[in-house]
Amino acid sequence: MFVQHDTMWPYAGQPGAEPSGPQRRDDPAGLTPIQRDLLWCVRRLAMVRPLGSARDAHVHALLQRRFGEHGLGLEHLLRCLILGLAQRAVRPLRLHLPFHACVAADEQRLLLALAEASRPARAAAALAPMAGSRGAELVPYLAGIAALLPPE
């Protein structure tokens, strides 16, 4: 099994939405709106079975709306990254369900690797707990994703 889904603390909002209320548990990790949307997409893409076999219409719509002409490239690279992780994973990765309020440790590693995409050795080190020494093979996907994202 590539992914273990954790169903605790579900959040039923929409990606990129700012829920109202006193608790605002949608972003306990302090993620940027772009990071939240990418994490939502990664979580959705990891649910497609068989993995990498089809597009997710919701992911496609979000990326096109949010990133315009770069959305299709981001979708492709995210699918490649998920499939690459599945092929190289040294253990089941823990990803939450798409609207989960918290960020799992493996999800934090993915976001860190994306932030370090311009430094291949550091990005590979961030992926090492999930993909071992083969994590370096995934860095080009991360670099491609980072290149398509707007500056924050």
C-alpha positions, 0 to 999 in steps of 0.5 A: 500500500502506497498511502495510509489515509488518516480520517481524523479531524476532517474539514469539509471546506473548499481548497483555498477557502477561508472558513470563518469561526473562532477556531480556524483549524484549516491551517494549523501548520501556517501553510500559504494558500498555494501550499494548501492547494498543492497539498489538497491536490496531492491528497486527491491524486493519491486517492486515484486507483489504479494510481496515476491511471486517470485525471481527477476532474476536481484537481484539474479544475482547481489547478486551471482556475488557480494557476491558469496556463501553468495548471496543466503542467502542474497537474502532469508533474504532480501526477508524475511525482505521486507515481514516482513516490509510489514506485520508490517508497520504502514504506507506506506514506501517510497522507491525510484525506483531502480536507483534513485539518492537519499536515502529516509528517510525510506531507511536511516532507513533501512541502519541504522538498518542494521548497528546497527544489532549487537545491537538489541535495537538500530536496533529496534529503527531505525525500530520503525518509520516504524514498531512500536514496532514490528520492533524488530521482524525484527532484526534477519533478519538484523543480518543475513544479516549483518553476511553474508556481507564482512567487508568494 
